[in-house]
Amino acid sequence: MHKIFHHFQFRFNQSFRIFNFNPKVSLPIFLVFGALMIVKLPQTIFYPLLYFSIVLVFHINRKDIPFLKKTFIGNWRLLIFLESAFIYTLFIMANINYKIEKFGLLMFLVIILLCFLQPKSKPLPTLQWNFISNNLFEWKSYMRKNTWMFILTYLILIASAYHRVSLILCGIFLLDYLSHVYENNENKEMLEVYFKKISLKEKIHKNVFFFNALLLPTYLGFLVLNFDESLYLLYYISFMNCYFLLILTRKYKLYHHHEKANYFSIVVFIEYFVYSMLIIPAFIMICINRKEAQKNISKYVGN
């Protein structure tokens, strides 16, 4: 227990340093947390689902589980549960419109199951997705590596068109997967060949078209089932496309041939989430990212 106490003390100090010395990170986090404190959902059951989805995104992105296994040999699962339960409890207790009920408490049992959710040791058979154009190589590569997760996520995404709350919740959950599509960098030779064939502007157009083609069944489904709430759909489309463009332009803004990836983090996720939610800041950042990305590409390809 002494080691666990010191671990949480370290986590607290680490969080304090991030918030104290990096206002660019802390401000978006506080804005999101503030919004989650006052958000009012149509049904009580949606609050636990929303906050559990945040915990799930956090757990999926954990990179420290191997370290915890070595350091806390007999208690690493307990530690994972305590951290996840703390995050869930923080959001549940902070929301001014939510009162504790049975379903909210039952979600703690689901959080226990996260302790046994580990990265798979043997990869499942995958599809090749050869019908996808090579111009969309990031999508093709990502879908090959994550075939079954992509299919499952896509089915859930289509089903989310049933209600505006499910549309928003699943959209937020989708952002985490979307963030990693453009995380890996191609090698220098591939980048040179690619951008001698098409421009950055063409790449953006092709990828935006493909992204919206994937979301089209969700758009149409929501429009048919919830036509009176079509304004939610317009905002959803704007939000998702803003986030997508931020991720895409960020890749080439940060691209360096010595780096295998541009290392997307939860901090970037929150920052871009807030920009996209406000829309206008997202447009400004997209323009800045695009200009810097074009300059960066020119170093390898020329004008």
DOVO-603386 format. One record per residue (C-alpha): residue in one letter; z, y, x; residue number from 1. Coordinates in pm, 1 decimal. Layout:
BEGIN
> a, Z, Y, X, NUM
...
***
This chain:
BEGIN
> m, 0.0, 0.0, 0.0, 1
> h, 66.2, 229.3, 295.5, 2
> k, -299.7, 198.5, 405.9, 3
> i, -421.2, 265.7, 51.6, 4
> f, -206.7, 580.2, 33.0, 5
> h, -353.2, 707.8, 360.9, 6
> h, -703.2, 626.4, 237.6, 7
> f, -657.6, 842.9, -72.6, 8
> q, -503.4, 1115.4, 140.7, 9
> f, -816.8, 1105.0, 357.1, 10
> r, -1041.1, 1121.2, 47.2, 11
> f, -852.4, 1424.8, -80.3, 12
> n, -875.2, 1607.6, 253.6, 13
> q, -1244.1, 1518.2, 282.2, 14
> s, -1316.8, 1658.9, -65.1, 15
> f, -1115.8, 1972.9, 8.0, 16
> r, -1313.7, 2039.4, 327.4, 17
> i, -1645.4, 1997.8, 144.0, 18
> f, -1546.3, 2234.2, -137.3, 19
> n, -1380.7, 2487.4, 92.5, 20
> f, -1648.0, 2517.2, 361.6, 21
> n, -1965.8, 2463.2, 161.4, 22
> p, -1985.9, 2689.4, -147.3, 23
> k, -2349.4, 2584.9, -200.3, 24
> v, -2212.1, 2238.5, -278.5, 25
> s, -1886.0, 2329.9, -449.3, 26
> l, -2033.0, 2581.1, -697.0, 27
> p, -2277.5, 2334.0, -864.1, 28
> i, -2002.9, 2068.6, -875.9, 29
> f, -1760.7, 2304.6, -1048.6, 30
> l, -2032.8, 2418.8, -1290.3, 31
> v, -2112.5, 2059.3, -1389.5, 32
> f, -1743.9, 1971.1, -1419.8, 33
> g, -1684.5, 2282.1, -1631.3, 34
> a, -1974.7, 2189.8, -1860.4, 35
> l, -1840.4, 1835.2, -1897.8, 36
> m, -1497.8, 1976.5, -1989.0, 37
> i, -1627.9, 2171.8, -2288.4, 38
> v, -1926.5, 1963.5, -2402.6, 39
> k, -1899.0, 1852.3, -2765.7, 40
> l, -2077.4, 1530.9, -2862.9, 41
> p, -2157.2, 1418.6, -3220.6, 42
> q, -1953.7, 1096.6, -3197.1, 43
> t, -1633.7, 1012.0, -3006.8, 44
> i, -1786.1, 696.6, -2859.8, 45
> f, -2035.6, 901.9, -2657.9, 46
> y, -1767.1, 1059.1, -2436.8, 47
> p, -1657.8, 733.0, -2266.5, 48
> l, -2023.8, 629.1, -2231.7, 49
> l, -2116.1, 960.3, -2067.3, 50
> y, -1826.9, 953.1, -1821.2, 51
> f, -1870.4, 584.3, -1744.8, 52
> s, -2236.7, 649.5, -1661.3, 53
> i, -2117.7, 905.3, -1402.1, 54
> v, -1881.9, 644.8, -1253.6, 55
> l, -2164.2, 389.4, -1250.9, 56
> v, -2396.7, 627.7, -1063.2, 57
> f, -2117.1, 690.6, -811.1, 58
> h, -2058.3, 316.8, -764.4, 59
> i, -2426.3, 228.2, -724.2, 60
> n, -2461.6, 490.1, -450.5, 61
> r, -2158.3, 375.3, -252.2, 62
> k, -2234.9, 296.3, 110.2, 63
> d, -1877.1, 225.4, 219.3, 64
> i, -1814.5, -114.4, 56.5, 65
> p, -1875.0, -315.5, 380.7, 66
> f, -1628.7, -82.1, 557.8, 67
> l, -1369.2, -125.8, 282.0, 68
> k, -1404.8, -504.7, 301.6, 69
> k, -1321.4, -499.4, 673.3, 70
> t, -1042.1, -241.3, 652.0, 71
> f, -873.0, -350.2, 328.5, 72
> i, -932.7, -724.3, 349.0, 73
> g, -717.0, -824.6, 53.5, 74
> n, -723.2, -503.7, -147.4, 75
> w, -1075.7, -363.8, -125.6, 76
> r, -1156.5, -445.9, -488.6, 77
> l, -835.6, -276.5, -600.2, 78
> l, -937.0, 31.4, -402.5, 79
> i, -1281.2, 40.8, -566.0, 80
> f, -1119.0, 11.7, -908.9, 81
> l, -864.7, 287.1, -838.0, 82
> e, -1130.9, 530.5, -714.9, 83
> s, -1363.5, 461.7, -1008.9, 84
> a, -1077.0, 470.6, -1259.9, 85
> f, -956.4, 803.0, -1116.0, 86
> i, -1300.2, 964.4, -1161.5, 87
> y, -1330.8, 827.9, -1517.1, 88
> t, -976.7, 938.7, -1609.9, 89
> l, -1034.4, 1285.1, -1464.8, 90
> f, -1335.3, 1345.7, -1690.3, 91
> i, -1179.8, 1183.9, -1999.0, 92
> m, -856.8, 1383.5, -1973.5, 93
> a, -1033.5, 1710.7, -1887.8, 94
> n, -1261.1, 1726.5, -2193.3, 95
> i, -1106.0, 1954.2, -2454.6, 96
> n, -1290.7, 1788.9, -2744.9, 97
> y, -1197.1, 1426.6, -2670.9, 98
> k, -885.1, 1241.9, -2785.0, 99
> i, -792.0, 907.0, -2633.7, 100
> e, -900.5, 612.3, -2850.9, 101
> k, -950.7, 235.8, -2815.9, 102
> f, -1309.8, 242.3, -2691.7, 103
> g, -1222.2, 491.2, -2419.1, 104
> l, -940.5, 264.1, -2299.2, 105
> l, -1160.9, -46.4, -2316.0, 106
> m, -1396.8, 115.2, -2065.4, 107
> f, -1128.9, 57.5, -1799.9, 108
> l, -1196.9, -315.6, -1840.4, 109
> v, -1566.2, -248.4, -1776.0, 110
> i, -1469.7, -47.8, -1466.2, 111
> i, -1288.7, -359.4, -1337.6, 112
> l, -1623.1, -541.8, -1352.6, 113
> l, -1768.4, -283.8, -1111.2, 114
> c, -1543.0, -430.7, -842.2, 115
> f, -1754.5, -746.2, -859.4, 116
> l, -2089.6, -565.5, -871.1, 117
> q, -2221.7, -611.3, -518.2, 118
> p, -2563.0, -560.4, -355.6, 119
> k, -2769.3, -875.8, -401.4, 120
> s, -2788.3, -1100.7, -93.3, 121
> k, -3118.3, -1268.9, -183.0, 122
> p, -3405.7, -1060.2, -319.5, 123
> l, -3562.2, -1165.0, -649.6, 124
> p, -3938.9, -1226.3, -680.6, 125
> t, -4123.7, -897.0, -719.4, 126
> l, -4446.3, -771.1, -874.2, 127
> q, -4709.4, -609.8, -650.5, 128
> w, -4818.6, -329.3, -888.1, 129
> n, -5165.0, -325.5, -729.6, 130
> f, -5315.3, -134.8, -1023.6, 131
> i, -5125.1, 176.9, -912.7, 132
> s, -5332.5, 408.1, -692.4, 133
> n, -5252.0, 425.6, -321.2, 134
> n, -5219.5, 801.4, -369.4, 135
> l, -4892.5, 714.2, -543.7, 136
> f, -4768.7, 503.0, -253.4, 137
> e, -4404.3, 613.3, -296.1, 138
> w, -4400.5, 482.1, -652.0, 139
> k, -4579.4, 160.8, -559.8, 140
> s, -4339.5, 92.5, -272.7, 141
> y, -4030.5, 173.7, -478.0, 142
> m, -4140.4, -41.3, -771.8, 143
> r, -4216.9, -335.3, -541.8, 144
> k, -3871.1, -316.8, -386.5, 145
> n, -3692.3, -266.1, -719.9, 146
> t, -3918.0, -448.5, -965.7, 147
> w, -3662.5, -587.3, -1209.0, 148
> m, -3430.9, -287.7, -1196.9, 149
> f, -3730.9, -64.2, -1266.0, 150
> i, -3839.5, -275.3, -1565.5, 151
> l, -3485.8, -283.8, -1709.1, 152
> t, -3437.3, 90.1, -1657.3, 153
> y, -3775.9, 164.7, -1811.8, 154
> l, -3697.0, -38.8, -2124.5, 155
> i, -3364.1, 141.9, -2162.6, 156
> l, -3544.0, 473.2, -2113.1, 157
> i, -3788.9, 397.7, -2394.8, 158
> a, -3502.5, 286.8, -2622.2, 159
> s, -3321.3, 614.2, -2548.6, 160
> a, -3570.7, 794.5, -2775.1, 161
> y, -3361.9, 674.9, -3071.9, 162
> h, -3117.7, 970.2, -3059.6, 163
> r, -3086.6, 1300.5, -2874.4, 164
> v, -2757.4, 1195.4, -2712.9, 165
> s, -2900.5, 867.1, -2583.5, 166
> l, -3206.2, 1060.7, -2460.5, 167
> i, -2987.8, 1296.2, -2256.4, 168
> l, -2750.0, 1027.6, -2125.8, 169
> c, -3030.4, 796.2, -2014.6, 170
> g, -3220.5, 1090.4, -1868.8, 171
> i, -2923.0, 1177.4, -1647.7, 172
> f, -2888.9, 813.3, -1544.0, 173
> l, -3262.1, 798.2, -1466.0, 174
> l, -3230.5, 1093.0, -1225.3, 175
> d, -3032.0, 879.3, -982.9, 176
> y, -3312.2, 622.2, -955.5, 177
> l, -3577.4, 891.7, -950.8, 178
> s, -3402.9, 1061.8, -659.7, 179
> h, -3468.6, 768.7, -428.4, 180
> v, -3842.4, 733.5, -496.6, 181
> y, -3920.3, 1006.0, -242.5, 182
> e, -3628.1, 943.1, -7.0, 183
> n, -3816.2, 745.8, 259.8, 184
> n, -4059.0, 916.4, 497.4, 185
> e, -4399.5, 774.3, 585.7, 186
> n, -4492.0, 761.6, 953.6, 187
> k, -4674.4, 1045.7, 1126.5, 188
> e, -5014.0, 870.6, 1129.9, 189
> m, -5000.2, 792.2, 758.4, 190
> l, -4902.3, 1149.6, 674.9, 191
> e, -5195.9, 1287.6, 876.5, 192
> v, -5448.5, 1054.1, 712.2, 193
> y, -5307.0, 1116.8, 364.3, 194
> f, -5311.1, 1495.8, 377.0, 195
> k, -5655.8, 1507.5, 533.1, 196
> k, -5778.7, 1335.9, 215.7, 197
> i, -5588.2, 1541.6, -41.4, 198
> s, -5384.7, 1862.3, -40.6, 199
> l, -5016.5, 1898.9, -123.3, 200
> k, -5119.6, 2065.2, -450.7, 201
> e, -5329.8, 1760.6, -546.4, 202
> k, -5046.9, 1525.9, -452.9, 203
> i, -4807.1, 1717.6, -675.4, 204
> h, -5054.7, 1710.5, -966.8, 205
> k, -5118.6, 1335.0, -933.4, 206
> n, -4748.6, 1251.6, -911.6, 207
> v, -4649.0, 1479.2, -1199.5, 208
> f, -4922.9, 1324.4, -1415.6, 209
> f, -4803.1, 970.9, -1333.5, 210
> f, -4438.9, 1062.4, -1393.5, 211
> n, -4513.4, 1208.9, -1736.2, 212
> a, -4738.0, 913.1, -1821.7, 213
> l, -4435.2, 688.8, -1761.5, 214
> l, -4222.8, 907.0, -1988.2, 215
> l, -4490.3, 941.2, -2258.9, 216
> p, -4359.5, 649.7, -2475.0, 217
> t, -4016.2, 814.5, -2471.1, 218
> y, -4163.6, 1153.2, -2562.9, 219
> l, -4362.6, 1008.4, -2853.3, 220
> g, -4078.5, 784.6, -2970.8, 221
> f, -3835.3, 1074.6, -2989.2, 222
> l, -4093.0, 1294.0, -3163.6, 223
> v, -4151.9, 1029.0, -3430.9, 224
> l, -3783.9, 940.5, -3483.7, 225
> n, -3637.2, 1289.7, -3444.7, 226
> f, -3912.8, 1536.0, -3531.0, 227
> d, -3664.4, 1795.7, -3662.3, 228
> e, -3499.7, 1804.5, -3319.6, 229
> s, -3818.0, 1852.9, -3117.2, 230
> l, -3660.9, 2148.6, -2931.3, 231
> y, -3437.8, 1896.3, -2754.2, 232
> l, -3752.9, 1716.6, -2642.3, 233
> l, -3906.2, 2036.3, -2502.5, 234
> y, -3591.5, 2103.1, -2302.0, 235
> y, -3580.3, 1739.2, -2187.4, 236
> i, -3941.2, 1756.4, -2064.0, 237
> s, -3874.0, 2083.0, -1879.4, 238
> f, -3551.4, 1951.4, -1727.6, 239
> m, -3699.4, 1619.8, -1608.6, 240
> n, -4009.6, 1781.9, -1460.3, 241
> c, -3806.6, 2048.5, -1279.9, 242
> y, -3586.5, 1783.5, -1121.2, 243
> f, -3887.5, 1570.6, -1031.0, 244
> l, -4066.1, 1861.6, -860.1, 245
> l, -3752.0, 1956.4, -669.2, 246
> i, -3724.0, 1603.6, -530.8, 247
> l, -4093.2, 1577.7, -442.6, 248
> t, -4118.2, 1915.0, -267.2, 249
> r, -3787.5, 1856.3, -87.0, 250
> k, -3931.0, 1548.3, 82.7, 251
> y, -4205.5, 1738.7, 264.3, 252
> k, -3990.6, 2044.1, 321.6, 253
> l, -3754.0, 1825.6, 527.7, 254
> y, -4012.0, 1578.8, 663.0, 255
> h, -3989.4, 1492.8, 1032.6, 256
> h, -4172.2, 1199.7, 1187.9, 257
> h, -3863.1, 1093.8, 1384.7, 258
> e, -3659.1, 1053.6, 1065.4, 259
> k, -3704.8, 744.2, 849.1, 260
> a, -3563.2, 917.3, 542.6, 261
> n, -3461.5, 1258.6, 412.4, 262
> y, -3120.2, 1121.6, 314.5, 263
> f, -3069.6, 1211.9, -47.0, 264
> s, -2699.2, 1244.1, -135.7, 265
> i, -2479.6, 1297.8, -440.1, 266
> v, -2441.1, 1659.2, -326.3, 267
> v, -2817.3, 1718.6, -349.8, 268
> f, -2817.4, 1536.8, -684.2, 269
> i, -2559.8, 1775.1, -831.3, 270
> e, -2725.5, 2082.9, -681.7, 271
> y, -3070.7, 1995.2, -819.8, 272
> f, -2918.5, 1883.2, -1149.6, 273
> v, -2771.2, 2230.4, -1202.6, 274
> y, -3095.3, 2404.8, -1099.0, 275
> s, -3293.1, 2190.2, -1343.2, 276
> m, -3043.2, 2246.9, -1621.8, 277
> l, -3084.0, 2624.1, -1582.4, 278
> i, -3466.0, 2589.0, -1537.1, 279
> i, -3535.6, 2936.5, -1387.9, 280
> p, -3344.8, 2865.9, -1062.1, 281
> a, -3537.8, 2537.7, -1045.7, 282
> f, -3871.3, 2723.4, -1061.3, 283
> i, -3759.1, 2952.9, -779.7, 284
> m, -3645.4, 2659.6, -563.0, 285
> i, -3966.6, 2466.2, -633.0, 286
> c, -4175.0, 2762.9, -512.0, 287
> i, -3960.8, 2797.5, -198.4, 288
> n, -3969.4, 2423.5, -128.0, 289
> r, -4344.5, 2408.8, -179.8, 290
> k, -4417.1, 2693.1, 64.1, 291
> e, -4191.8, 2541.8, 329.7, 292
> a, -4338.1, 2195.6, 266.8, 293
> q, -4691.8, 2330.0, 315.6, 294
> k, -4590.8, 2491.7, 645.8, 295
> n, -4426.2, 2169.5, 758.5, 296
> i, -4732.0, 1958.4, 671.6, 297
> s, -4956.9, 2205.0, 856.9, 298
> k, -4771.3, 2123.4, 1179.2, 299
> y, -4906.6, 1768.2, 1156.6, 300
> v, -5240.5, 1814.8, 981.6, 301
> g, -5340.0, 2174.7, 1046.0, 302
> n, -5465.7, 2424.0, 786.6, 303
***
